[in-house]
Amino acid sequence: VFHMYFLVRYSRLLEEGSFRGRTPDFLVMVIFGAVCMLCAAPFVSVHFLGASLTFMMVYVWARRNESVRMSFLGLIPFTAPYLPWVFLTLSVLLGHSPTVDLIGIAVGHTYYFLEDV
């Protein structure tokens, strides 16, 4: 449920922010991410990539909004570029495998590097 919420939230923030008026570019990002994840999935035996797509969106949003200040549970302040890593740490602490999340971060980083650097 949380992944679905974060996917919708950060997709909306990307669409309203850095992709405002550039719907085809947003679609290209999603297709690029889906293709990269589908190519990586057989090598790591992953069957569901929804969490990876969520992490990709979070990573791209976080890198494009580097100055946004956030906090984890109101206790630990950090800036937006650390958000995917905070989510990854929380996921691992809850007992999930980091593989799916790392795929999303890697694909998000690849897109960010190719597009913005």
Residue pairs with C-beta under 8 A, 6 or more apart in sequence:
3 50
3 51
3 54
4 50
4 54
6 54
6 57
6 58
6 87
7 50
7 53
7 54
7 57
10 54
10 57
10 58
10 61
11 57
13 61
13 65
14 26
14 57
14 60
14 61
14 64
15 23
15 26
17 61
17 64
17 65
18 64
19 25
19 26
19 29
29 60
29 111
29 115
30 53
32 107
32 111
33 53
33 56
33 107
33 108
33 111
34 49
34 53
36 107
36 110
37 49
37 52
37 53
37 56
37 103
37 104
37 107
38 49
40 46
40 103
40 106
40 107
41 47
41 49
41 103
44 99
44 103
46 52
46 99
46 100
46 103
48 100
49 100
49 103
49 104
51 100
51 101
51 104
52 100
52 101
52 103
52 104
52 107
53 104
54 104
55 84
55 87
55 88
55 100
55 101
55 103
55 104
55 105
55 108
56 104
56 105
56 107
56 108
56 111
57 108
58 83
58 84
58 87
58 104
58 108
59 84
59 104
59 105
59 108
59 109
59 112
60 108
60 111
60 112
61 80
61 83
62 80
62 81
62 82
62 83
62 84
63 80
63 81
63 108
63 109
63 112
63 116
64 112
64 116
65 80
66 79
66 80
66 81
67 79
67 80
68 79
68 80
69 77
69 78
69 79
69 80
70 77
70 78
70 79
70 80
70 83
71 77
71 78
72 78
72 86
72 90
78 86
84 101
84 104
84 105
84 108
87 101
88 98
88 101
88 102
88 105
91 98
91 101
92 98
